[in-house]
């Protein structure tokens, strides 16, 4: 079945740190690896997490978080409730599974959890390019 709408891709906070750490244009690379139109999604709790990290004591982390927040402005923000018992990863997993959206993350534990739920994952490979695991529900 051909996809007439862009594939929605939830970006994890650590994924937004890739450009400042490895000089990779994540939006351009997502287009290449997905080989279809996509819409980058940022869940509201992830945005909250980025703001929290930008207030940290480490100058380097503050700079990286500030750059990540600039990149976040290129994403569609989706308001999602986060239960106090849930982690940020729990929210991403819940939304991605329910909506059948792809997730872009470098978090090893989250990638493993997403794979168990058959959620496609885009991640940084060999610090040089993006790769995808799983079916993008095409």
C-alpha positions in Angstrom: 0.0 0.0 0.0 1.7 3.3 -1.1 2.1 5.8 1.7 0.4 9.1 0.8 1.2 10.8 4.1 4.8 11.5 5.4 6.1 8.9 7.8 6.1 10.3 11.3 9.4 9.9 13.2 9.7 10.6 16.9 13.1 12.1 17.7 14.5 11.2 21.1 16.5 13.9 22.9 19.8 12.2 22.4 19.2 12.0 18.7 19.1 15.8 18.6 22.6 15.9 20.0 24.1 14.0 17.0 24.7 17.2 14.9 26.7 18.9 17.6 28.7 15.8 18.5 29.3 14.3 15.0 28.6 17.1 12.5 25.8 15.2 10.8 22.7 16.8 9.3 20.1 14.5 10.9 17.2 15.8 8.8 19.1 15.3 5.5 20.3 11.8 6.6 16.7 10.8 7.8 15.5 11.6 4.2 18.2 9.4 2.8 17.8 6.4 5.1 14.0 6.5 5.0 13.8 7.1 1.3 10.4 8.7 1.6 8.9 11.9 2.9 8.8 12.1 6.7 7.7 14.4 9.5 10.0 14.8 12.5 8.0 14.7 15.7 9.0 15.9 19.1 6.9 14.8 22.1 6.3 17.4 24.7 8.0 15.5 27.5 11.2 15.3 25.3 11.1 19.0 24.9 10.8 19.4 28.7 13.8 17.0 29.0 15.8 19.2 26.6 15.0 22.4 28.6 16.1 20.6 31.8 19.4 19.5 30.3 20.0 23.1 29.0 20.0 24.2 32.6 22.7 21.8 33.7 26.0 23.0 35.2 28.2 21.7 32.3 28.9 24.4 29.8 29.4 21.8 27.1 26.1 20.1 27.8 24.4 23.5 27.9 25.7 24.4 24.4 24.7 21.0 23.0 21.2 21.3 24.5 20.8 24.8 23.2 21.7 23.6 19.7 19.3 20.6 20.1 16.5 23.0 21.1 17.2 25.0 17.8 16.8 21.7 15.9 13.7 20.9 17.8 12.0 24.0 16.3 12.1 22.1 13.0 10.0 19.3 14.4 6.2 19.1 15.0 5.6 19.2 18.7 2.9 16.7 19.9 1.5 17.3 23.4 1.5 14.1 25.3 0.8 13.4 29.0 3.6 11.9 31.0 2.5 9.8 33.9 4.8 10.5 37.0 5.7 6.8 37.0 6.7 6.9 33.4 10.2 7.6 32.1 10.8 9.7 29.0 11.6 6.4 27.2 8.3 4.9 28.4 6.4 7.8 26.8 8.2 7.4 23.5 7.6 3.7 23.4 3.9 4.1 24.3 3.2 6.7 21.6 5.3 5.0 18.9 3.6 1.6 19.5 0.1 3.1 19.6 0.5 5.4 16.6 2.8 3.0 14.6 5.4 5.7 14.2 9.2 5.3 13.7 11.6 6.4 16.5 15.0 8.0 16.0 17.3 7.3 19.0 20.8 6.3 20.0 19.7 5.0 23.4 20.7 1.4 23.5 18.1 0.3 26.1 15.3 2.2 24.3 16.3 0.6 21.0 16.1 -2.8 22.5 12.6 -2.1 24.0 11.4 -0.7 20.7 12.6 -3.7 18.8 10.7 -6.0 21.1 7.6 -4.0 20.2 8.4 -4.1 16.5 8.8 -0.4 16.3 11.2 0.7 13.5 14.3 2.5 14.9 16.7 5.0 13.2 20.0 5.3 14.9 23.6 6.6 14.3 25.9 3.9 13.0 29.7 4.1 13.1 29.5 7.8 14.1 29.1 8.6 10.4 25.6 7.8 9.1 22.1 6.8 10.0 20.7 3.3 9.7 17.2 1.9 10.2 16.1 -1.4 11.8 12.6 -2.7 11.4 9.7 -2.3 9.0 8.4 1.3 8.6 4.8 0.0 8.2 4.7 0.7 4.5 
